[in-house]
Amino acid sequence: MSRRNPGIVKYLLAMGVGVVILQPVSAQYRGELFQPRFGLAEWRTIHVGMTIPQIDGESDTFGPDRWSSSYLVPDDPAPEYPRTEATTSGEDDSELAAIDDHSEAIARWAFKYSARSLADRNPATGWSEGVEGDGVGEVVLAKVDTRRPVFVRNGFQMSKELFLANNRVKRVRVFLLQAGKRMPNQFDSPYAEVKVLAAVDAELSDTMGFQRLPVPPNAIEPMTEWDGSVTDPPQYASFVALQILSVYPGTRYHDTCLSDVYNLE
Ligand SMILES: [Ca+2]
């Protein structure tokens, strides 16, 4: 969040323009190098009543790339692919293994400011929107149990200086989402039939530490099996999606950040 490359961000967002339906699918990246898109722009169209066909699971290897409408490209360069005889031979599984290893290295690099930073229980890491300006309208997803209190650490709380230097969220629209099914495949475990049930607008305080996140009051239903029956025992999968409505401006940067969103135990 000290420098940025707006050219790259604009280019990546332009690549997503052709996709008009919000349909985050679990991509089968294996076998080719992972190329992060730094967000799924379609999240900006989120509204109550919509159903999202599929969302990557919170532990899916490349899921964080699609858990926000944008996120900031790290300052440091992406790790380079190791070009050795073993990784370029094309003769055995070693090249495929090298591609998988390097894809995971790219993910670790790219996800520094992704939605994954909201769930790591570490105030020194955070999500930052990745568009020009203050990021009003940008959306980020967090997997939480909405039946219990949800808490947020506003801004980038690595230090008081960085908290003040970057934007914090002021007005926020909090959406409540509920997954209808889980649909595991050989690689990942995405959620399906995710409904946006309700939303509420709130104002966050411009303070470090935890604050309660208002969540729209709405009962969620348990997930079902493929035949429509409730899982035994019942399992619930709920999320909040936070959309930036206004910000407390940073003293140095226009990057709007959140450090954490989760249930406090
Ligand atoms: Ca964090």
Boltz pocket constraint, residues with backbone or C-beta under 6 A from the ligand:
constraints:
  - pocket:
      binder: B
      contacts: [[A, 116], [A, 117], [A, 118], [A, 119], [A, 120], [A, 121], [A, 122], [A, 123], [A, 124], [A, 125], [A, 126], [A, 258], [A, 259], [A, 260]]
      max_distance: 6.0
